[in-house]
Amino acid sequence: MSLSSVFQPSSIIATGPRITAFLLGNIKDVSLNVRTVFPSNNALRVNLQLNKSLHLCGDNETDCCPKPLCVLESLQVSACVGNTVQASLLIQAKIHAHLISAFPRTGNNQTVIPNQVYEPLGSCPCDLTARTCDIRCCCDKDCSPEELKLFQSHCHPGPFGGQRPPVPDYHCSARRDNSPDWFPFLCVISPPENNPYLGLFYNGDKIIPKPRPSFQIPVLSEPVFNIYRQGNPIFTLDDQLFTIPQVCLFLCSFYQNQSLVCDKVTLALDYTFYWKRNHITNGTALFSNQFVFAVKLTTRYSAVFLTRDYVGESNSGNPGYQVGKPVIAGIERTQNTAFSVQRTSINLWKPVHDGLCFTAEKQPVLFAMNSTSGCHLHVSLQNLTQCDLLRATVGSLQTNLITATYVAKKGNPNSEKEADWVKIRYMNSSTSLEDGDGSCGGIPSHIHISIWSLVTETTEETAQSNIQAIQVRYVYRSPNHAAYLLYSLFLRFQINFTEYDCNKNDVCWPHLAFPLTKYYTGEPHSQALAKGLILLFFFIAASLLGTPWRQIRQAWNSSSRAVIRDY
Amino acid sequence: MAFYEVYSHPVLIRYKASVCTSATVFLVVVVCLTYISPLLVAFRSQGFWIQRNTYEEQAVVRFQYETLLVVATGANGDHVAWSTFPHLNNMLGEKLRIPAVSVREEDQNQDGKLDRLIFQMQLPLKDEENVYSVQLLLIFSYQLFTKSTVVMQSLAYMQHSSPVPGAKLFISGDLRLQQRTPLPHRGLFNIYNVSVIDGSSPFASAYDLDNIVRRYQERNLTTVLSCPIPVWTTGRAARSPFQLIAEIHYPVEVISYYPGFWETIKFAWIQYVSILLIFLWVFERIQTFVFQNQVLTTVPITTGKPHQQ
């Protein structure tokens, strides 16, 4: 019967839930049906079994697989009736060897690992490479005697080298020639297996390890703020941090690409933020552009937070001066009859570039900071012949530093109140004013400013300092060399008083009852007092039980008896 | 026949007097001199009250796996840096260079306290870059238990610079404890258990070495890495990274503390009693002389059995 369509393959053994086959030939109007079939009485079951061990061959084995692909052959099974072949089955056998043995091999030469709880060493912990001699491992069985001789004297010590640990000195079996005579009396008898290395390789109980620090996956958490407080970072509209470059020891780069114009070279960028309560109400950025041809570029950035446009006069403390703030000075306004002072500051030289006086700037004197500075004035021999001109030049330079006549006593002075201001005393030190050949005298090259201040009261644990007096002294020198150095010095002098100080005396009598005083800091004062009372209690108890109380009692009894007898 | 002493025992003689006699005045004066003079003598000769004592302990030190590294890669001051703080790494931008770091802490004598930190770092460098200086900051947690319980976060800062470019820096030193004031003798001391570098801060000032070192040095109890001999090896091959190997030991420290009340009293008592014994002996002799020879009038009463005649 010729079939117009045929299944390829014609029969399948299904080992999974899904089979795939092809129907070739006439596939038009074909319907597929599936039904279960059972072997009928006319079915003969044929089993074929390979009686051969499938493990890989070791040494001198016969019933084994020499190669991983153990069996590769073709077989034919024929079903015959008499001599006539009724049906034939073609089998292609491709069988691989079993690499993992189903049954463990127990050879005669397998090493038995002793129980590590009772034996102090592993079999040979330094035998790390198989079938190769490990250097310095004297217990390695793979080492030939010649190889052993090479490193015999450098074996790994201790249990790691497979060697027995040394017998401790206190062991009775460790008797040596120089051990003392009483050694057998005090030595320790214990089995030689008992030593500190027991259990070194023991595969014992598991313990839960305590949490330890280690390298972590970096978690970048940026807290989001609805309102701003002091110290919070500023966020842009798309929740990124608003940054400006920092000049630190090592950071000189941008974090984010801000709105910099790329074709021009920006040299300065000033941000001004206006804030009210917890919000930023306005912000401006000021660019300063210049065309620059330079190899090196310096950029300056600043950010300022303001509550209003107008920035008033800043005070140096409230009420006393704060350390590091400028000293407030003033020039008296002579227009009105009433006292009025215009604020200015006392200055020192702030040399820039090359340190010359004509190009130098000025910086204000800061409270409680002793300072010194100066600048160079180059003078030629021709100047030295015109000493009056030189004196006038130097004098004008120095007096430009201090133009004030008053200095504020407090950090927040009232410009109209005369009691808040103290007059500056100007003094000249008398030195020779003679002009000689090649030298000029009377040059006011040094200015000494001395400010006396006093700590008046303590408000909330911060001392309030006031300026009591100020003195400016011009020192005239007449040096011979061609360059004059103009100095301005500022000193601060504070009145302090000493009281009785234990550190300065040989014997400190306030320390006689040291643990009960405030000087003892080992324990809190209350606890020290309580313990002192306990001690006192012990002393009283001792005296009550001893001689002094007996004497007092006798004296009291005898005096009371004498009184009774008198009556 | 020879005469010898067979046995002897003391006989008690009591001297009695009434209250308003010179004997009473003498007794009061002697008692005062006996018990007060040793105190004055012991105090005057310095050291009566111990104010500071020391003990030894090896601290429990754990490396916190927080580091900050700055390496100068050019003679004109170019830097690369890396840290374990993600905010700082983000801020570094192009200056960030990630090294390969491996760390191991060991307990060599198996006493449960770590003894040594081995820190190995390899920093990749471009061919034209040369390493001129290295600044490394490691953060530890430091704990003491014997007297007061001290728990604090501390740091080890090491820096080395050289005019010649280097290939390897080897540092081996001890993490030493620096005390400005003695520790209390008991209680919990954890005011310095705050992180040295605030890793959650997005501001660059939190990672500025000036600020970190300034704030850290204001503490009264700090640790410092004492490494007298860093080894700077020159000659870096092209394509090979810069190696930094640091071995930091955690040694046994001698720590000073304020002794407690009873310890102070005990040492003072020892000094007092040892001088009191001398005064007791001296005044006992004086009293025996005075009362036996009736320098002051008292009534002696013997308590032994009178010899029957």
Interface residues (C-beta under 8 A of the other chain):
Chain A: R212 P213 S214 F215 Q216 P218 V219 L220 S221 E222 P233 L241 T243 Q246 C248 L249 F250 L251 C252 S253 F254 Y255 V507 H511 L512 F514 P515 Y520 T521 G522 E523 Q527 A528 K531 G532 L535 P548 A555 S558 S559
Chain B: S18 V19 V31 F43 R44 Q46 F48 W49 Q51 R62 F63 Q64 Y65 V70 H79 A81 T84 F85 P86 H87 N89 N90 M91 L92 G93 E94 K95 V101 V103 S141 P184 H185 S200 P202 F203 A204 S205 Y207 D208 L209 D210 Y258 P259 G260 F261 W262 T264 I265
